[in-house]
Amino acid sequence: MGLALFDLDNTLLAGDSDYLWGRFLGEAGLVDAEAYERENLRYYEAYRNGTLDIFAFLGFALRPLAEHDRGRLEALRARFVEERIRPIVLEAGRRLVERHRARGDHPVIITATNRFVTEPIAALLGVDDLLATEPEERDGRFTGRVAGVPCFREGKVERLRRWLEGRGLDLAGSWFYTDSHNDLPLLGRVAHPVAVDPDPVLRAEARRRGWPVITLRAGAEPRPDPLAASA
């Protein structure tokens, strides 16, 4: 059995769930929409540019979880997944997950976006194993802080290493699909790195290293088929 690792935002989704959740909070009145959108966009641009301070961002992104009743947050999250996420699930991505499963590979979503946002999205995609940034909880309430290592850049490598050790697994025969140059640390460690609708930095690096570049946004199947050469 090999691992099939999938980034989430702008890979299996045609959008960024973290950014969209922030906008949704503003629309729902849980945060000041204009001020939050301004900061949300600033952090998103830093992420795309490779200059994101992950701890500063998490201090911003996790604060609303600590400031509001969990039941209300969960009700809003259910609406968010139905109204904002379901429409941007990429069918070719869903099919790719299932093709890996049919080959005997074990699908895992690995994402920097926090677990509160992404857990129901992973369930929507039919993926049981999720490695995500963990919001800290105490006595059933979120604190607004991160627990442990954020699942971002080198943190993805560390979180995955611990997950593998806990299950007696390794990266032999592994795949990793992502759109972002922020995932280069993990891409360099798997057997089959694949750039998916990549940002310009990742596209250039993929070409330099001879990694496959595919799209999941052109129909119900990935193009070109990343599994064809390994069949």
C-alpha positions in Angstrom: 0.0 0.0 0.0 1.2 3.5 -0.9 0.1 6.8 0.4 -1.8 9.3 -1.8 -1.4 12.7 -0.2 -3.5 15.6 -1.3 -3.3 19.2 -0.5 -6.8 20.7 -0.2 -7.1 24.4 -1.1 -6.8 25.1 -4.8 -5.9 21.4 -5.4 -9.0 19.3 -4.6 -11.1 22.6 -4.3 -11.3 25.4 -6.9 -10.7 27.9 -4.1 -9.2 28.4 -0.7 -11.4 27.2 2.2 -9.5 29.2 4.8 -9.9 32.5 2.9 -13.5 31.7 2.1 -14.3 30.8 5.7 -13.1 34.3 6.8 -15.3 35.9 4.2 -18.2 33.8 5.4 -17.7 34.9 9.0 -17.9 38.5 7.9 -21.1 37.9 5.9 -22.6 36.2 9.0 -21.7 39.1 11.2 -19.2 37.3 13.5 -16.4 39.6 12.5 -16.1 43.1 11.2 -16.5 42.2 7.5 -14.5 45.1 6.0 -11.6 44.9 8.5 -11.4 41.2 8.5 -11.5 41.0 4.7 -8.6 43.5 4.5 -6.4 41.4 6.8 -7.6 38.1 5.3 -6.5 39.3 1.9 -3.2 40.5 3.2 -2.4 37.2 4.7 -3.6 35.3 1.6 -1.2 37.4 -0.6 1.6 36.7 1.8 0.9 33.0 1.6 0.9 33.1 -2.2 4.2 35.1 -2.2 5.8 32.7 0.2 6.3 35.3 3.0 3.5 34.2 5.4 4.2 34.3 9.1 2.2 31.3 10.0 1.9 32.1 13.7 0.7 35.6 13.1 -1.8 34.3 10.6 -3.1 31.6 13.0 -3.5 34.2 15.8 -5.8 36.1 13.4 -7.6 33.1 11.9 -8.2 31.2 15.1 -9.4 34.1 17.2 -13.1 33.9 16.0 -13.2 30.3 17.2 -12.4 31.5 20.7 -14.8 34.5 20.6 -18.0 32.7 19.7 -20.2 29.9 21.0 -19.1 26.5 19.5 -22.6 25.4 18.7 -23.2 28.6 16.6 -19.8 28.1 14.9 -20.7 24.5 14.0 -24.1 25.5 12.6 -22.4 28.2 10.5 -19.7 25.7 9.4 -22.4 23.3 8.1 -23.9 26.1 6.1 -20.5 27.1 4.9 -19.7 23.6 3.6 -23.0 23.4 1.8 -23.1 26.9 0.3 -19.4 27.7 -0.3 -17.4 24.4 -0.5 -19.7 21.8 -2.1 -19.9 24.0 -5.3 -16.1 24.2 -5.6 -15.3 20.5 -5.1 -13.4 19.5 -8.3 -14.9 16.3 -9.7 -11.6 15.3 -11.3 -10.0 15.6 -7.9 -12.7 13.4 -6.3 -12.2 10.9 -9.1 -8.5 10.9 -8.6 -8.9 10.2 -4.9 -11.1 7.2 -5.8 -8.7 5.9 -8.4 -5.9 5.9 -5.9 -8.1 4.0 -3.4 -9.0 1.5 -6.1 -5.3 0.9 -6.7 -4.8 0.1 -3.0 -3.3 3.4 -2.1 -4.3 5.1 1.1 -5.7 8.7 0.6 -4.8 11.4 3.1 -5.6 15.1 3.0 -2.7 17.3 4.3 -3.5 21.0 4.7 -2.4 24.1 6.5 -6.0 25.1 7.0 -7.2 24.3 10.5 -9.1 21.2 11.4 -12.3 23.0 12.5 -12.8 24.2 8.9 -11.4 21.2 7.0 -12.7 18.1 8.9 -16.2 18.2 7.3 -14.6 19.0 3.9 -12.5 15.9 4.1 -15.6 14.0 5.0 -17.4 15.5 2.0 -14.5 14.2 -0.2 -14.7 10.8 1.4 -11.2 10.9 2.9 -11.0 9.6 6.5 -7.4 10.7 7.3 -6.8 14.4 7.7 -3.6 16.1 8.7 -4.4 19.8 9.4 -3.4 22.6 11.7 -4.9 21.9 15.1 -6.7 24.7 17.0 -6.0 24.4 20.7 -8.9 23.5 23.0 -9.4 23.6 26.7 -12.5 22.3 28.5 -14.3 22.0 25.2 -13.6 25.6 24.0 -11.2 26.9 21.5 -8.5 29.2 23.0 -7.6 31.0 19.7 -4.1 29.5 19.7 -2.6 26.7 17.7 -1.8 23.3 19.3 1.5 21.7 18.3 3.2 22.2 14.9 1.2 24.1 12.3 0.7 21.9 9.2 2.5 24.3 6.9 5.7 24.1 4.8 8.3 22.2 6.8 5.6 21.6 9.4 3.7 19.4 6.9 6.8 17.2 6.7 7.1 17.0 10.5 3.4 16.3 11.0 3.5 13.6 8.4 6.6 12.1 9.8 4.9 11.7 13.2 1.8 10.3 11.6 3.8 7.7 9.7 5.8 6.7 12.7 2.6 6.2 14.7 1.3 3.7 12.1 4.5 2.0 11.1 4.3 3.4 7.6 6.8 5.1 5.3 6.8 7.1 2.1 7.8 4.3 -0.3 5.6 4.6 -3.4 4.0 7.7 -2.1 2.2 10.4 -4.1 1.6 14.1 -3.2 -0.6 16.5 -5.2 -0.5 20.2 -4.6 -0.8 23.6 -6.2 1.5 25.6 -4.0 5.3 26.3 -3.9 4.8 26.4 -0.1 4.7 22.6 -0.3 8.1 22.1 -1.9 9.5 20.7 1.3 7.1 17.8 1.2 7.1 17.4 -2.6 10.9 16.8 -2.4 10.3 13.8 -0.1 7.7 11.7 -1.8 8.2 9.2 -4.6 5.7 10.8 -7.0 5.4 14.6 -6.6 2.7 16.1 -8.8 2.0 19.8 -9.4 -1.8 20.5 -9.7 -2.8 23.7 -11.4 0.4 25.1 -9.9 1.3 28.7 -9.0 4.1 30.2 -11.1 6.9 29.3 -8.7 5.8 25.7 -8.4 5.2 25.4 -12.2 8.8 26.5 -12.9 10.2 24.2 -10.2 8.2 21.2 -11.5 9.5 21.8 -15.0 13.1 22.1 -13.7 12.8 18.8 -11.8 10.7 16.9 -14.4 7.7 16.6 -12.2 4.2 16.0 -13.8 2.0 19.1 -14.1 -1.7 18.4 -14.3 -5.0 20.2 -14.1 -8.1 19.1 -12.2 -10.2 22.0 -13.6 -10.9 20.8 -17.1 -13.6 18.2 -16.7 -14.2 15.0 -14.8 -10.7 13.5 -15.2 -7.2 14.8 -14.5 -5.3 16.0 -17.6 -2.9 14.6 -18.3 -3.5 11.4 -16.3 -0.8 11.2 -13.6 -1.4 7.5 -13.0 -1.0 6.4 -16.7 2.8 6.2 -16.6 2.8 4.2 -13.4 0.1 1.7 -14.5 
